[in-house]
Amino acid sequence: MPNQKTLNVRIPVDLMDEFKEKAYKKYNYEKGSIKKVSIDALKEWCERN
């Protein structure tokens, strides 16, 4: 993915655990699943706002 930037965010442990669990289910535990679902979530948020 060209033209990338980094976003470091601290979130509550329970939210991260739930997020990771759902990411792994959606992307079948494949490498990069957390990154993919994070990008999906950010895109969806931007579309709504």
Secondary structure, DSSP 8 states (H G I E B T S, - for coil): --S---------HHHHHHHHHHHHHHHTT-TTHHHHHHHHHHHHHHHH-
